[in-house]
């Protein structure tokens, strides 16, 4: 049960770390689309 809690915590942490990168990439593609 403890392993499950640690796994969920780590996956949430990884998601929080990946979200800014995803939004940065999305914003970059969005600005390129608008300028074209």
FENNORZI-V872598 format. One record per pair of residues at least 4 apart in sequence whose C-alpha atoms are under 7 Angstrom apart, sorted by the first residue. I is the first residue (numbers start at 1). J is the second residue. D is the distance in whole Angstrom. If there is no record, write none. Layout:
# FENNORZI-V872598
I:J:D / I:J:D
This chain:
# FENNORZI-V872598
1:5:7 / 2:6:6 / 3:7:6 / 4:8:6 / 5:9:6 / 6:10:6 / 7:11:6 / 8:12:6 / 9:13:6 / 10:14:6 / 11:15:6 / 12:16:6 / 13:17:6 / 14:18:6 / 15:19:6 / 18:22:6 / 19:23:6 / 20:24:6 / 21:25:6 / 22:26:6 / 23:27:6 / 24:28:6 / 25:29:6 / 26:30:6 / 27:31:6 / 28:32:6 / 29:33:6 / 30:34:6 / 31:35:6 / 32:36:6
